Amino acid sequence: MARRKPLAYAVWGCVLGLFPGCAGNVPFTDHGASQAQPPVRYSADGSTLMSGPAGNSAVATAPPSTPAQMAKSIGSSVTQTVQTVGHKISSALEIEPKVIPADDPASLAHMPKDLSPAIYIQSALWSERNGHPENARQQYEKAMEMSPRNVTTMIHYARFLDRQDRGDEAVALIQRALSIEPRNVVALNDLGLCHARHGRFQEALIPLRQAVEVQPENPRYRNNLANVLVASGQAPAAVETLSQIHPPAIAHYNVGCLLVRHRKMDEAARHLAHSIQLDPKFPSSQAMLAQVNDQLRVATNSQPRSLPPIY
């Protein structure tokens, strides 16, 4: 027995050298310690193992008193240390798939913290598409109550009113929006189109020209202005408007197409012919002029008469 003591103490020293700072051999889980042991903590600097309530130091256990007890303690410590290290290594090497939970659109987590007018606008659009205009109107009213000065809400509501043949109310609402944002190009454009749809071309030209002034490079607003100019009998002004962003041949072609839409075939043919003069290789003008001539031939039951040049 006496000869075994040096060997046991040598093994103990090697273990302490190989595994410095081990916390002990009592297993803990996320739910707390087993057998009513107090949870293990570290001191503020992370160097000292603590247990019990904050501020109380850990109670040290007595070292093994006999070589047999020491050997048993060493074996237990080494076994659990190796198991712990092995578990950490295997966990690090194991590739776990990243599981992303399926999104539930009906979950309350998707509900916005604060409702906005956009919620009611989307609901109104859905109701209108599904044949429930009265419900749509109620949704727009709720959006207006929530944010009375929201210009976007006013524009959407005005478009709805115009689609419901309530043009005067739509105009009044867009004008209210413009009193808040006088240079809102969408509101200016909508106001002009609303007037035009009800045959008020001169009233329509004012806001449409303002929209072009706000965004002169935007072809949408120039096209709308040109359309109303053609409808009001001002085709040359329409060409001038479109020539600011298109080559002259394309400007005349576009005006010719607008004239066809308004059933002004003679004038359309003149602009299409002038477009071909400016650019003989422009195929769209040639194709459209051929269609216009066919319609004129059918209408007059004869060859199309010669048309005077525009300029």
Steps between C-alpha positions, in 0.01 A plus 500: 500500500782737593659460156175591322469844663772673290341368183153621602630845592692519171184424303311763700764760413484415131124538494520841666760603244302373203158634606553832681199686623244218480183599676438165664309186422140586596287509179267798442221557252321803372233448763740522796718267711408149605445396862420851620855626430516880459564623145861549404613852408824678432627814663493830316843447347413145397786346694328367814230239522212617721186331630192603692348848503691792353783610725546166679816304422494130425553246775816298430484123538768311684764327283510118490644368826635163376678383185201280413262791526745715306530244222121470482469878480765519230330231293163672528645842415695373199203303368258790521755746363568280199124453449444875515783577257386223269144632501619851416720375217223283355253787530738730318555253219137400462319692221149580611251619239371851555129464548299807403145478632228538243348844488136519602335800331202467731713536811433797722870576476430634149251756623651851489544672833330809362238490228562738213274634223668257260325210675159651426601598145598142418178373652301751296672400176429134573134575575457698179661228288263246651187704436446664838523875434313599816745311716784657305359845569483423872864390499606822331302698756682320781832582337399866477393505865831351604709752306293792371797671331647193332530597132549142382172398661323793336633405156388138534160601633454756221577238236242273657241778499571574134457132411165513676388792278537748782732728311417822682584343836820359353606842372428661835707238682799535266485877535507452875811284461664769286427759767729293723763414234463745209776336295395141547538379142271200542219716632550754219489226238193338655316830519562565131387153397191522717398824327576349159290187561203726557565706188645804678808527280593860572485439875707184448782678318593719799603226746644283222733781395598545863583130525728533198667800663569299815641199310584616146690181410221262598334374179181395680400854584594635157300224331195579713532870422536424128194276512284776647645754255400274211154449647455876530603557136857615567704239315790738414541580869504127572783453249694781663453342843617157389791640297664603828578135577464324161645548152258689270408190299397313815313803634291520181444126504373512860270788422373311196419201722318725748298647215405149389381427852281809484370392157657798321625300204576777251717689745662177617598414144668839456715459813592144411598605148713781643667251734599292197639810327718570804615140530425281195642194677261525795284188444239575766380813321475315170296216652266735685451721193406193295234407756365856507483513121311171496243639743469820297453298183223296659337814639497685169470190277768648279871567487614725785512856389834682504565669829668836534828506691501609861754773458 
